[in-house]
């Protein structure tokens, strides 16, 4: 990490992308929200996809550039208009995102706009059942478990979409409010799937009330490598 490349200038917190994740562990607990609640999870101009789809994500992320960290999030499938390509695309919006190191938090927020907060995150196996959990303020704000009984197939769900928002130093308005898209590359080494269980309750500083579950879908686990490239700005936020 070279001086003057990120804040703090004399001792940068993180290097520039791309970031490489080797032997990552990824657990997705997928569910269908009620159709009439989908837009509540998406900032304009993002729109819900044709089938309401969301997921809890838990991961152990061995990153070559920032060190290993734990990550979790609540992801929502969305549709957006890519100003660069002039085409409509499907992506995955990070409505909530948690990590357990300051380097992962500030790099994700400042470069791509991932809405990261610090939390205690666990991802453990009990025989053939995987359990993911996120704890903040001594409260388990959500958790998921899945008994992995079948093979799992990776489905490309499009780019990671984030709302990158930088408030003005005056306290009024924003210096930047844009949508970013990061087109990750995945190398899947192993996949498993099974029936999923999910619990969501939120906490003192985490309002998860917009997240509602109409039906559960499937749990999927993957061993994989990932490449996280720089993001592209694909639209302006309407705040």
C-alpha positions in Angstrom: 0.0 0.0 0.0 1.5 3.3 -1.1 1.1 6.7 0.6 -1.5 9.0 -0.8 -3.6 6.2 -2.4 -6.4 6.0 0.2 -7.3 7.5 3.6 -5.4 8.0 5.8 -2.9 9.4 3.4 0.2 8.7 5.5 -0.8 5.1 6.3 -3.5 3.8 3.9 -6.0 1.3 5.2 -6.3 -0.7 2.0 -4.8 -1.1 -1.5 -6.5 -0.4 -4.8 -8.6 -3.2 -6.5 -8.8 -5.8 -7.9 -9.1 -8.1 -4.9 -8.5 -11.8 -5.0 -10.2 -14.3 -2.7 -8.7 -17.8 -2.6 -10.5 -20.8 -1.1 -13.5 -18.7 0.0 -16.4 -20.4 1.8 -19.9 -19.1 0.7 -23.3 -20.0 2.2 -26.5 -18.6 0.6 -29.9 -19.0 2.3 -32.4 -18.0 -0.4 -36.1 -16.9 0.1 -39.0 -15.2 -1.6 -40.1 -11.8 -0.1 -43.7 -10.8 -0.6 -44.0 -9.1 -4.0 -45.4 -5.9 -2.5 -42.4 -5.4 -0.2 -39.6 -5.7 -2.7 -39.4 -2.0 -3.6 -39.0 -1.2 0.1 -35.6 -2.9 -0.1 -34.4 -1.1 -3.2 -33.4 2.5 -3.7 -34.7 4.2 -6.9 -34.0 3.7 -9.7 -33.5 0.0 -8.9 -36.6 -2.1 -9.6 -37.6 -5.6 -8.4 -37.0 -8.5 -10.7 -39.9 -10.5 -12.1 -39.7 -13.1 -9.4 -39.2 -11.8 -5.8 -35.9 -13.2 -4.7 -33.5 -12.4 -1.8 -30.9 -14.3 0.2 -28.9 -14.2 3.4 -25.2 -14.5 2.5 -22.4 -15.7 4.9 -18.8 -16.1 3.8 -15.3 -16.6 5.0 -13.2 -14.4 2.7 -9.5 -15.1 2.5 -8.5 -11.9 0.6 -4.9 -11.6 -0.6 -5.0 -7.8 -0.5 -6.9 -7.1 2.8 -6.5 -10.3 4.8 -9.1 -12.9 5.8 -12.4 -11.6 7.1 -15.9 -12.8 7.7 -18.8 -11.3 5.7 -22.5 -11.5 5.7 -25.3 -9.6 4.0 -28.9 -9.5 2.9 -29.0 -9.5 -0.9 -32.0 -8.6 -3.1 -32.3 -9.4 -6.8 -33.0 -6.3 -8.8 -33.2 -4.8 -12.3 -31.4 -1.7 -13.4 -30.8 0.3 -16.6 -27.1 0.3 -17.4 -26.3 3.8 -18.8 -23.1 2.6 -20.3 -24.6 -0.3 -22.3 -28.1 1.2 -22.7 -29.5 -2.1 -21.7 -31.6 -3.5 -18.8 -29.6 -5.8 -16.6 -30.3 -8.1 -13.6 -28.1 -7.7 -10.5 -27.9 -8.3 -6.8 -28.3 -5.3 -4.5 -26.7 -5.3 -1.0 -29.4 -4.0 1.2 -27.4 -4.9 4.4 -23.8 -5.9 4.7 -21.6 -6.8 7.7 -17.9 -7.7 8.1 -15.6 -8.3 11.1 -12.5 -6.2 10.2 -12.0 -2.5 9.8 -10.0 -3.0 6.6 -12.8 -4.9 4.9 -15.3 -2.3 6.2 -13.6 0.9 4.9 -12.4 -0.6 1.6 -15.8 -2.0 0.7 -17.6 1.2 1.6 -15.1 3.7 0.1 -14.4 1.9 -3.2 -17.6 0.1 -4.2 -20.2 1.5 -1.7 -20.9 -1.8 0.1 -23.0 -0.7 3.2 -20.7 -2.4 5.7 -21.0 -2.4 9.4 -18.8 -4.3 11.9 -20.4 -7.4 13.5 -19.5 -10.8 14.9 -20.1 -13.3 12.1 -19.8 -17.1 12.3 -20.1 -19.9 9.7 -19.8 -23.4 11.2 -20.5 -27.0 10.3 -22.3 -29.5 12.5 -21.9 -32.7 10.7 -23.6 -32.0 7.3 -25.5 -28.9 8.6 -24.0 -25.4 8.1 -25.0 -22.6 10.4 -24.4 -18.9 9.7 -25.1 -16.2 12.3 -24.6 -12.4 12.7 -24.4 -10.8 16.1 -24.4 -7.1 16.9 -25.0 -5.4 20.3 -25.2 -8.8 21.9 -28.2 -9.6 19.7 -28.4 -12.3 16.9 -29.9 -10.1 14.3 -30.3 -13.0 11.8 -29.2 -16.5 11.2 -29.7 -19.4 8.8 -29.0 -23.1 8.7 -29.1 -25.7 6.0 -28.7 -29.5 6.0 -26.7 -30.1 2.8 -28.0 -33.2 1.2 -27.7 -32.6 -2.5 -25.2 -31.2 -5.1 -25.4 -27.4 -5.6 -25.1 -25.7 -9.0 -23.9 -22.1 -9.3 -26.2 -19.7 -11.1 -24.8 -16.3 -12.2 -27.0 -13.7 -10.7 -25.4 -10.7 -12.3 -23.2 -7.9 -10.8 -23.1 -6.8 -7.2 -25.0 -3.5 -7.1 -24.4 -0.9 -4.3 -25.5 2.5 -3.4 -22.4 4.6 -3.0 -23.4 7.6 -0.9 -21.0 10.3 0.5 -22.7 13.0 2.5 -21.6 16.6 2.1 -19.3 18.0 4.8 -21.9 20.7 5.4 -24.3 18.0 6.7 -26.8 18.8 3.9 -27.1 16.9 0.7 -24.5 14.6 -0.9 -21.1 14.9 -2.6 -21.8 11.7 -4.3 -24.9 9.4 -4.7 -24.5 6.8 -7.4 -25.2 3.2 -8.2 -22.1 1.0 -8.7 -21.9 -2.4 -10.4 -19.0 -4.9 -9.8 -18.9 -7.8 -12.1 -17.2 -10.5 -10.0 -15.6 -13.6 -11.5 -16.1 -17.0 -9.7 -14.3 -20.3 -9.9 -16.5 -22.9 -8.2 -14.7 -25.9 -6.7 -17.5 -27.6 -4.8 -21.3 -27.0 -4.4 -23.9 -28.4 -2.1 -27.5 -27.6 -1.4 -30.5 -28.5 0.9 -33.5 -27.3 2.8 -32.9 -23.9 4.6 -34.1 -22.4 7.8 -34.0 -18.6 8.4 -34.5 -16.3 11.4 -34.5 -12.5 11.2 -35.2 -10.1 14.1 -32.9 -7.1 13.8 -31.4 -5.3 16.8 -31.0 -1.9 18.6 -29.0 -0.4 15.7 -30.1 -2.6 12.9 -33.7 -2.1 11.6 -34.4 -5.2 9.5 -38.2 -4.7 9.5 -38.3 -4.1 5.7 -37.0 -7.7 5.2 -40.0 -10.1 5.1 -40.2 -13.7 4.1 -43.2 -15.2 2.2 -41.6 -18.6 1.5 -38.2 -20.3 1.9 -36.4 -21.6 -1.2 -33.0 -23.4 -0.9 -29.7 -23.2 0.9 -26.5 -23.4 -1.1 -22.8 -23.8 -0.1 -19.8 -23.3 -2.3 -16.0 -23.5 -2.0 -14.7 -21.0 -4.6 -12.2 -18.5 -5.7 -13.4 -14.9 -6.5 -12.1 -11.9 -8.3 -13.6 -8.6 -7.2 -12.7 -5.9 -9.8 -13.1 -2.2 -9.7 -16.8 -1.1 -10.0 -18.5 0.9 -12.7 -21.0 3.7 -12.1 -24.2 2.6 -13.7 -26.7 5.3 -12.6 -27.6 8.1 -10.2 -29.4 7.5 -7.0 -32.7 9.4 -6.4 -32.5 10.3 -2.7 
